[in-house]
Amino acid sequence: MGHRTMEAFRVEREAGNEKILASDHLGIKRFMRLDGATYENGALSGKTKEMLGLVASMVLRCNDCIDYHLENCVKAGYSRDEIVDGINVALVVGGSIVIPHLRHAMFTLDELSPTSAGT
């Protein structure tokens, strides 16, 4: 189906981020730090913020963002059922245009949690 593996995503993301930071642009560096800091614990836990990031990424239809937040949701300890429930919120908010990204997310989720694939 042409789904890029998570390993390929990680390699591309790391190389791309190195290029971004190599620009040595202060505004870009500040934004990248702000983006990272947004998902740290605050009034909401970092775990909750990752789920919010996943849902927003689905609604905004960014597969790279979906992969990033799915991986972080798994690392944060969300179960497959919790992640799928969160993805359902994105589907309801975003509507049928989210369905291709829902498919993408399910392939990625299978790769991130192979023991529960297809459940």
C-alpha positions as CSV (number, residue, x, y, z in Angstrom):
1,M,0.0,0.0,0.0
2,G,3.0,2.3,0.0
3,H,3.0,2.9,3.8
4,R,6.4,4.2,4.9
5,T,7.8,2.3,7.8
6,M,8.4,4.0,11.1
7,E,12.1,3.5,10.8
8,A,12.1,5.4,7.5
9,F,10.0,8.1,9.1
10,R,12.5,8.4,12.0
11,V,15.5,8.6,9.7
12,E,13.8,11.2,7.4
13,R,12.6,13.3,10.4
14,E,16.0,13.3,12.1
15,A,17.8,14.3,8.8
16,G,15.2,17.0,8.2
17,N,15.5,18.4,11.7
18,E,19.3,18.6,11.4
19,K,18.9,20.6,8.2
20,I,16.3,22.9,9.9
21,L,18.6,23.6,12.9
22,A,21.6,24.0,10.6
23,S,20.0,27.1,9.2
24,D,20.9,28.7,12.5
25,H,17.8,31.0,12.3
26,L,16.8,32.3,15.7
27,G,13.1,32.4,14.9
28,I,13.1,28.8,13.7
29,K,15.1,27.6,16.7
30,R,12.7,29.4,19.0
31,F,9.7,27.8,17.3
32,M,11.2,24.3,17.4
33,R,11.8,24.8,21.2
34,L,8.3,26.1,21.7
35,D,6.9,23.0,19.9
36,G,8.9,20.7,22.1
37,A,8.0,22.5,25.3
38,T,4.3,22.4,24.4
39,Y,4.2,18.7,25.1
40,E,6.0,18.8,28.5
41,N,4.0,18.4,31.7
42,G,2.0,21.5,32.8
43,A,-1.6,22.0,33.9
44,L,-2.2,19.0,31.5
45,S,0.1,16.1,31.5
46,G,2.5,15.5,28.7
47,K,0.7,12.3,28.0
48,T,-2.6,14.1,27.6
49,K,-1.0,16.7,25.3
50,E,0.3,13.9,23.1
51,M,-3.2,12.6,22.6
52,L,-4.4,16.2,21.8
53,G,-1.5,16.4,19.3
54,L,-2.6,13.2,17.7
55,V,-6.2,14.3,17.4
56,A,-5.2,17.7,16.0
57,S,-2.8,16.0,13.5
58,M,-5.5,13.7,12.3
59,V,-8.0,16.6,11.8
60,L,-5.3,18.7,10.0
61,R,-4.4,15.6,7.9
62,C,-0.7,15.5,8.5
63,N,0.6,11.9,8.3
64,D,4.1,12.8,9.5
65,C,2.5,14.5,12.5
66,I,0.2,11.5,13.0
67,D,3.2,9.1,13.1
68,Y,5.1,11.3,15.5
69,H,2.2,11.6,17.9
70,L,1.2,8.0,17.6
71,E,4.7,6.9,18.6
72,N,4.7,9.3,21.5
73,C,1.3,8.2,22.6
74,V,2.5,4.6,22.7
75,K,5.7,5.6,24.6
76,A,3.5,7.6,27.0
77,G,1.6,4.4,27.9
78,Y,-1.7,4.7,26.0
79,S,-3.3,1.4,25.2
80,R,-4.3,0.6,21.6
81,D,-8.0,0.9,22.7
82,E,-7.3,4.4,24.2
83,I,-5.5,5.5,21.0
84,V,-8.3,4.2,18.8
85,D,-10.8,6.0,20.9
86,G,-8.9,9.3,20.5
87,I,-8.6,8.7,16.8
88,N,-12.4,8.3,16.7
89,V,-12.7,11.9,18.2
90,A,-10.6,13.1,15.2
91,L,-12.8,11.3,12.8
92,V,-16.0,12.8,14.2
93,V,-14.5,16.3,14.3
94,G,-12.8,16.1,10.9
95,G,-15.4,14.0,9.0
96,S,-14.9,11.6,6.2
97,I,-11.9,13.5,4.8
98,V,-10.0,12.1,7.7
99,I,-10.6,8.5,6.6
100,P,-7.4,8.2,4.5
101,H,-5.4,9.4,7.5
102,L,-7.3,7.0,9.7
103,R,-6.1,4.2,7.5
104,H,-2.5,5.5,7.7
105,A,-2.8,5.7,11.5
106,M,-4.0,2.2,11.8
107,F,-1.0,0.9,9.7
108,T,1.4,2.9,11.9
109,L,-0.3,1.7,15.1
110,D,0.0,-1.9,13.9
111,E,3.7,-1.3,13.4
112,L,4.2,0.3,16.8
113,S,2.2,-2.4,18.7
114,P,2.5,-5.6,16.7
115,T,1.4,-7.8,19.6
116,S,-2.0,-6.1,19.5
117,A,-2.3,-5.6,15.7
118,G,-5.7,-6.1,14.3
119,T,-7.4,-6.1,17.7
